[in-house]
Amino acid sequence: MSIEVCPRCGTLYAPVRRTLCPTCQREENALFEKARAYLKQEPACTVFQLAAHLDVSTEVIEAWIREGYLLVRNHPHLTIACERCGQPALGRYCEPCRETMGAMLADAAKAVRAEDKGKGTRPGFYSR
């Protein structure tokens, strides 16, 4: 079992799921519940408005969105910067970057399949 230092308060703890000690985790959960309640009242708020209401930095809200804790599907104004191009995005990547990366991945998969197909089947140790 490993022991880590909490990045928020500096205490030692045994990590279970997250990278925060149990005390800081409870505080973050309470803060997150406040965020959810505020979003129910104000579904059209922005990241800046939510951060101001919770009295936290926008990086905390952006981290929740990037990690998938805060779903922005029903809150179109909660945009953050795309990790690839910097344009406004509802998740980690904007829609054009998501499409581009999907096409790049499909092309890479085709290239790998073509490479494997070109090798042919040679008898090996496990083949019959």
N, C-alpha and C positions, 0 to 999 in steps of 0.2 A: 504494500500500500504506500502510495507516495504522499508527500506533504508539500503543499504549495503556499505561497504568500499571496494574500488577497490583493489584487491591484488597486482596489479602492481604499481599503483601510489599513493594509499592511499586516494583518494578523495571519497566523499560521492556521491552516485548515486542511482537512483531507478532502480532495475534490471528489464529487459524486457525478454530477452532470455538467454543471456550469463552472465558469472560472471565477466565481465569487464565493466568499465565505457565507455560511448560512445567515448571519445577521444582515449582511449587505444584500443577499438574495431576497430576504423578506422585505427589506426596504424597497428594492427594485420592483418586486411584485406589487407592493402597495402603490408605488408610483405608476406602474403600468395599469393597474385597475382604475386609478384616477384618470389616466389618459383615455381608457376605453369609455368611461362614463362621460368625459368631456366630448369625445367624438360622437357619442349618441346624441348629446344635446346640440352640438355644432358640427354636423357632418361635412360642412363646406369649409372647415378651417384649414389653414396651411400649416406647414411644419413650424414656421416661425411663431404663429399664434399658439400652437399647442405647446411649444417649448416655453413661451412666455407665461402661459397659464400654469404650467407645471413648475416653473422657475428652475429649468434645467437648460443645458446647452442644446443646440440643434443637433450636435453630434450624437447625443443619446437617442433622440428620435430617429435619426438616420440609421443608427446601428440597429435599432429595433426593426426598422423596415428591411434593411439588408439581411438580417438574420432570419426574417420571416415571422417574427413575433407579432408585429403590427401589420395586419393585412390592409392594403390600400385599395382593394377591389371596390369597396363601397365609398371610398373617399378620394375622388379624383384630384383634389387639390393638394394632397399629401405627396408631392413630388420631391425626389432627390436627384442629385446629379448622377448621370450614367457613369459607371466605372470605366467605360471604354472611351466615350467621346465627350462626356461632360454635359450633354444635353439633358433637359428635364426628363425624368423617368419615373414610372410608378413602382419599379422594383430595382434590382441591381443594374439592369440594362434597359435602354430605351428600345422601342419596337424596331426601328431600322437596324440597330446593332444586333438585336436578337435574331432578326431574319438573316442578316449577313453572316453571323456566326453559325446559324443553323445550316446555311448553304455551304459554308466552309467545312463544317463537320461532315455533311453528306458527301462532298467532294473527296475528303480525306478517306472516308469509309469506302467509296468506290475505288480509290487508288489502292487501298490495302487489299480489297477483294480481287482487283485485277492482278496485283502482284502475287497473291496467293494462287490465283488461277494459272498464272504464267509458269509457276514452279512445277505444276503437274503433280502427279502422285508418284512418288518413288517408294519402292519397298523399303520399309524401315524395320526396326526391331519389333514393333507392335503390329505391323500389318500382316495380313494372311495371304 
